[in-house]
Amino acid sequence: MGNVAKEVKAMTQADILAFERSGEATFSGHCLKFSDIKVLREFQRPPSVTKKEMDASGDGDVLVILDLRADESLYEAGIAREIINRIQKLRKKAGLEPTDVVEEEYIKEAVGSPLLDHSMISPDAVIICRETIHGVSGFSFALTITGPNIVFDFGSITQLFQGNNKHAEALRTYLLSRDHSKLKSEFQVGKGKIKVECLQGQPVVDVELGKHLFLSIGDYYLNRRVF
């Protein structure tokens, strides 16, 4: 049996795979099956990688290899979870309900592109609350929650009135005075358009969502793929 043991230990990768496919192998005239040979798999870590960076475990049939090294996507996912957590806490602190429509802007003191930079806040925005947060994955940011911000394309609005800035500003003031949820519903009913005919001394105009205005900063910048 000594020769059999030597031949088993000398099996190549191809020999082992063939044995697993057929379920048996012959060594020095002896036919051995799964009940005679147990295939164990061990993970050989690359020389440049430590156990803290990559590890593996298995039961012989299954080997699970874990790459424990942090990459950019994991780092960004961790930051995103932390920011979401802080936003939820700030919403609770401000007394907001889950159904309340708001926008979040923040200043990020790190290299990268924020989703909604603080500089994008409209002068007309109603600021609900603001908080500066430190020590989140090595950087700090100021988070601001505002009510929905209507973003106007003033050039397109002015064209509705053949360049009359006074009429364009009156339309802008009127739309800002409207209840945001009701205005949104009217655009939905009108399939993205509403007719404004209540401004005294001004012509009736059709206002188009996505052309003359956007109902939020997020919609505006997503439409233009700015970030």
C-alpha positions in Angstrom: 0.0 0.0 0.0 3.0 2.2 0.3 3.2 2.6 -3.5 -0.5 3.5 -3.6 -0.1 6.2 -1.0 2.9 7.7 -2.9 0.9 7.7 -6.2 -2.1 9.4 -4.5 0.1 12.1 -3.0 1.7 12.6 -6.4 -1.7 13.3 -8.2 -1.7 16.4 -10.3 -4.5 18.9 -10.6 -5.7 17.2 -13.8 -5.6 13.8 -12.0 -7.7 15.1 -9.1 -10.3 16.7 -11.5 -10.6 13.4 -13.4 -11.0 11.5 -10.2 -13.8 13.9 -9.1 -15.6 13.5 -12.4 -15.4 9.7 -12.6 -15.6 8.9 -8.9 -12.7 6.5 -9.0 -9.0 6.1 -9.9 -6.5 3.2 -10.1 -3.2 3.2 -8.3 -0.8 0.2 -8.6 -3.7 -2.1 -9.6 -5.9 -0.8 -6.7 -9.2 1.0 -7.6 -9.9 3.7 -5.1 -13.2 5.6 -4.8 -14.5 8.7 -2.9 -14.8 6.6 0.3 -11.0 5.9 0.0 -9.7 9.4 -0.9 -10.8 12.8 0.5 -9.9 15.8 -1.5 -9.0 18.8 0.6 -8.5 22.3 -0.8 -6.3 24.8 0.8 -6.0 28.5 -0.2 -2.5 29.7 -0.9 -2.4 33.4 -0.2 -0.3 35.5 -2.6 3.0 36.5 -1.0 2.2 40.2 -1.1 -1.1 39.8 0.7 -1.5 39.4 4.5 -4.1 37.3 6.3 -5.9 40.5 7.4 -6.3 41.4 3.7 -7.4 38.0 2.3 -8.6 34.9 4.1 -10.3 31.6 3.2 -12.2 28.8 4.9 -13.7 25.6 3.7 -14.9 22.0 4.5 -13.1 20.2 1.8 -15.8 20.4 -0.9 -16.4 24.1 -0.7 -13.7 26.8 -0.3 -14.8 30.4 0.4 -12.2 33.1 -0.3 -12.7 36.6 1.2 -10.9 39.6 -0.1 -10.9 41.9 3.0 -9.2 44.8 1.3 -11.2 48.0 1.3 -11.6 49.5 -2.2 -13.0 52.8 -3.3 -16.6 51.5 -3.8 -16.7 50.2 -0.2 -15.4 53.4 1.1 -18.0 55.4 -0.9 -20.8 53.1 0.3 -19.7 53.6 3.9 -19.8 57.3 3.5 -23.2 57.2 1.8 -24.7 55.1 4.6 -23.4 57.5 7.2 -24.7 60.5 5.3 -28.2 58.9 5.0 -28.1 58.1 8.7 -27.3 61.8 9.5 -30.0 63.0 7.1 -32.6 60.8 8.8 -31.6 62.1 12.3 -31.7 65.7 11.0 -35.2 65.2 9.5 -36.3 63.8 12.9 -34.8 66.7 14.7 -36.6 69.1 12.4 -39.9 67.3 13.1 -40.4 66.2 9.5 -42.7 63.4 8.6 -41.5 60.6 6.2 -43.9 61.9 3.6 -42.7 65.5 3.7 -40.9 66.5 0.5 -37.6 68.2 1.2 -34.2 68.6 -0.5 -30.9 68.0 1.1 -27.8 70.0 0.3 -24.3 69.7 1.8 -20.8 71.1 1.6 -18.2 68.4 1.4 -14.6 69.2 2.6 -13.0 66.5 0.5 -12.1 65.9 -3.2 -15.1 64.7 -5.1 -18.4 65.8 -6.6 -21.3 66.2 -4.1 -24.8 65.3 -5.2 -26.3 68.7 -4.3 -23.8 71.3 -3.3 -24.7 74.0 -0.8 -24.2 76.6 -3.5 -27.1 75.2 -5.4 -29.6 76.4 -2.8 -32.1 78.8 -4.4 -32.3 82.3 -2.8 -36.0 81.6 -2.5 -35.5 78.3 -0.6 -37.0 77.9 2.8 -34.3 76.5 5.1 -35.8 74.0 7.5 -32.7 73.1 9.4 -28.9 73.1 9.1 -26.2 71.2 10.8 -22.4 70.8 10.5 -21.1 67.3 11.0 -17.5 66.3 11.7 -15.5 63.1 11.6 -17.4 61.1 9.0 -14.8 58.8 7.3 -12.2 61.5 7.7 -14.1 64.5 6.5 -16.7 67.0 7.5 -19.8 68.5 5.8 -22.6 70.9 6.5 -26.0 69.4 5.8 -29.0 71.7 5.0 -32.6 70.6 4.6 -34.9 72.9 2.7 -38.3 72.8 1.3 -38.7 71.9 -2.3 -36.8 74.5 -4.5 -38.4 75.5 -7.8 -35.7 76.2 -10.4 -36.6 78.5 -13.2 -35.1 78.9 -16.6 -35.6 82.7 -16.7 -34.5 82.9 -20.3 -37.2 80.5 -21.4 -39.8 82.2 -19.3 -38.9 85.6 -20.7 -39.4 84.2 -24.2 -43.0 83.4 -23.3 -43.5 87.2 -23.1 -41.4 88.2 -26.1 -38.6 89.5 -23.8 -40.7 91.3 -21.2 -38.7 90.8 -18.0 -41.5 92.4 -15.9 -44.0 89.9 -17.0 -41.5 87.0 -16.6 -40.8 88.1 -13.0 -44.5 88.3 -12.2 -45.0 84.8 -13.5 -42.1 83.6 -11.4 -43.5 85.3 -8.2 -46.9 83.8 -8.8 -45.5 80.2 -9.2 -43.4 80.6 -6.1 -46.5 81.6 -4.2 -48.3 78.4 -5.1 -48.5 75.3 -2.9 -45.8 73.0 -4.1 -47.7 69.8 -3.9 -50.8 71.3 -5.7 -48.6 72.7 -8.4 -46.9 69.4 -8.9 -50.4 67.7 -9.2 -51.5 70.2 -11.8 -48.4 69.5 -13.9 -49.1 65.8 -13.6 -52.7 66.2 -14.7 -51.6 68.5 -17.6 -48.9 66.0 -18.6 -46.1 68.4 -17.9 -47.9 71.6 -18.8 -50.1 74.1 -17.1 -51.9 77.2 -18.4 -51.5 80.5 -16.5 -54.2 82.9 -17.3 -54.8 84.6 -13.9 -52.2 87.4 -14.1 -53.9 90.7 -14.7 -52.6 92.6 -17.6 -50.5 89.7 -18.9 -51.0 87.3 -21.8 -52.1 83.7 -21.2 -49.0 81.4 -21.3 -48.4 77.6 -21.2 -45.7 76.7 -18.7 -43.8 73.5 -19.5 -42.1 71.4 -16.8 -38.5 70.6 -17.7 -38.3 73.6 -20.1 -39.5 76.7 -18.2 -39.0 75.3 -14.7 -38.1 72.3 -12.5 -39.9 71.4 -9.3 -36.7 70.6 -7.4 -32.9 71.3 -7.6 -32.4 67.5 -7.9 -34.7 67.3 -11.0 -32.9 70.2 -12.6 -29.4 68.8 -12.2 -30.4 65.2 -13.0 -32.0 66.5 -16.2 -28.7 68.2 -17.2 -26.5 65.4 -15.8 -24.3 67.9 -14.0 -23.2 65.4 -11.3 
